[in-house]
């Protein structure tokens, strides 16, 4: 295990999946060399829970936003609520926001409204954004091009190598999840090999996206070590070297000390 502490850049520790054993989950994370966990919000209804959790544990860091998966539940007034909430409560980023063009998701226009409004808030507040993008990378790139001062991460990246290069050029990091541990994820594993280490982050996206070792189980921050191991194997680089650079990347983006 590397000496350098790891940071889980995307974990929904506020979800009910962790209500029964959240303290134990945090303790297991600490035992597995995780020093910090970033918690993105998915709807206005969970901002207060995230705020409370992060006040209780210094290693937890809050982000507030409106996830595209729940677009049909969001109200337009939630955008104003978000502006007010982040004025009154500190956070390290806006998110999770973005676009999800799978057929079962809300219509594109609704998603785009909430996504663009949150990008504008992030730009105004000079905060990074945590972006969810599924089958929508071109539209995400298009929106980011109109806001060249924005920085952030594309979480659990699923776009192409060429799109990743465009995002990196605009100041965005590519975050890799447990998906890279699956042999069949050939395109994603190739991206993990080829992109400069200075452009990468790692995450669990817990409770979802468990790695191959924990397939079918609830994911949790302690399993971030499996993502690191796989990344080191794919790149044929030392885990400690990778952990050091990831720490630099994450602290630079989110201003975590």
N, C-alpha and C positions, 0 to 999 in steps of 0.2 A: 504494500500500500504506500502511495506517495506521502512524503512529509508535508507537502503543501496541501492546505485544506481545500476542499471542493465546495462549490456553491451550486445549489440546484436553482437554475434560473426560471423554472416554471413548475409550480406544484400547487394544486388546489387543496391545500391542507384544511381549508374551511369547510369542505364538503362533508355531508352527513356520513359519508363512508368512514370518516376518522373520528366521529363523535365519541365512540366507545373507548378508544385507546389512543387518543391523540398524543398524550404525554409520552406513552411508550414508543410511539412512532418517532417522536422528536428525539427521545433518548437513543433509539437505534440509529438514527441519522448521525448523532454526535459520535457514537461508538464507531461508525463507519467513515469518520473523517470529514463529515459535512459540517461546515461552520456557519452557513447561512442558507436560508430558503426564501425565495421570492414567491409571493402569493398574488396572482392576478385575480381580479374579480370577473364575474360573468354577468351579473345583473345588479341593479340598484339595491335589491333586497338583501344582498350579502356584503355590502360595504361595511356596515357596522360590525358584523361578525369578524371580518378581516381586521378591521381597526382594533377591536378588542384583543384578538389573538396576538397581534403584533406589539401591542402595548405590554402584554404579559411576558413576551419572549423577545429579547433583543436580537436574536438570530433570525427572526422573521421580519420580512420587509413587505409593506403593502403596496399594491397597485389597484387603481380603481378604474373601472370601465364597463362596457356593455358588449357582451359576446354576440357574434352574429347568429349562433345557434338558437339563441333565445329572442331573436328579433321580434317575433310576433307577440312576445310578452312585454317588450320595452314600450314606453310611452315617449312621445316627442319631448314631453316635459322633463324626462330623465336627463336630457342633455344639460338643461339649466341646473338640475339638481347636482349633476356631476361637477359643473363649474363651481357651484357654491360649496360642495363637499370638499373639493381639493383646496379651496381657499381657506377652509377652516381646519383641514386635517392634512398633515404632510404625507406625501407618498413619493416613491422613487420612479414611478412611471405611470402612464395612462395605458390601461389594458385590462383585460384582453379585449382587443377590438379587431375588426377585420372583415373578411368576406368568405363565405362558404357556399360554393355553387353546386353542391350535391343536389339531386332532384328533390329530395324531401325537405330541403331548407326553405326559409321564407324567400319571397320574391326578391330579385336583385335590387330593384329600386329602393325598397325598404332598407335592405342591408347597406346599400351605398350611402343612404342618408345618414345613418348612425355612424358608419365608418368615417365619412368625410368630416362630420361634426366633431368627432373625437380627435381626428388628426389636427383640426384647427385649434382645438383646446390645447393639445400637446405643443403645438407650434407657439401659441400665445404664451403658455406657461413655461416654455423652454424645457419641457420634460421629454424623455425618450418614450417611445411607444412599443408595446408588445403586440405583435400582429399575428392573428390567426388567418391563414390563407390555404384554402382547399379548392383546387381546380379554378383558382382565381388570380394566379400570380401576375398575369399580364395587367389586369385591372388594378391590382395593388401597386405595381410599378408605375403605372400611369398616374395614379393619385400622388404617389411620393415624388414624382418628377415635378409636380406643380408646387411642392413644398420643400425646396432644396435644403432648407436648414434643419429639417427633422432628422433625428437619429433613432435607432431602436434595434429590435431583433425580430426576425421572422421565426416564430416558435415552431418546433417540430417540422422542420422544413420538408416540403414535398414537391417543390418545383424542379426545374431542370438545372443543369450545371451552368448553362449560358444565362439563365435568369438570375441565378445566384451571383454571378459576376456583375450583372447590372445592379443588383441590390447592394452589393459590397461597394461598388463605385459611388453609390449614393450615401454611404456611411452607415449601412445596416450590417448587423451580424447575422450569421446563419446558425440557428440553434438545432442541435441534433439530439434525438431522444432514443429510447430503447428500440425504436424501429431499425436502427443500424445493426442491431445484434442478430437480425434474421437473415439467413443466407439468401433467401429469395429477393431481398431488397437490394438487388444488384445496382440499380441506378443510384440509389441513395448512398450505398456503401462506396461507390466510385466517387461521388461528390465528397464524401468524408475523407477519402484518400487525397484528392486533388486540390481542394481549396487550401489557401494559406492558413496555417494554424492561427495566425493573428486575426482571422475573420470568423472564428468559430466560438460557439458556446455549447454547453451541454445541459440537459434537463431530464426530468422524469415524466412530466405531465401527469403525475400521480393525481388521482387513483387509476388513471387510464394508461394505456401503452406500456404494459409491463414488458421487460426484456425476455429473451428466450428461456433463461433460467427460471423465470417466474411466470411463464405463460399460463394464462387462465386465472392468475391470482390478482388480488388488489395490489396495485403498484404503490411504492412508497419511496421517500427520499433516500433511504439507506441503499437502495438498489442503483443509485447513480454510479456507484463504483463499477457496475457491469458495463455501463455506457462508456466510461473512461477506458476500461480494459479493452473493449472492442475497438475503440478509436485508436488506441496504441497499437493493437495488432494489425489493423487495416493500414495504418501509416508506417508501421515498422519503426516506431519511435518509442523512446522511454516514457513510461507513465508520469514520472516526476517532471520531466521536461514539458510534457503536455499540460499537466496540472498547473505548473507555474505560468504558462502562457494564457491558459484559460482564466486564471485568477486576474491577470493583468487586464484581459479583455473585459471581463465582467465588472471589475472595479472602475474601469475607465468609463464604461457605458452608464452604469447605475450609480456611480459615486458612492459605492459602499466602502467603508474604511475598515 
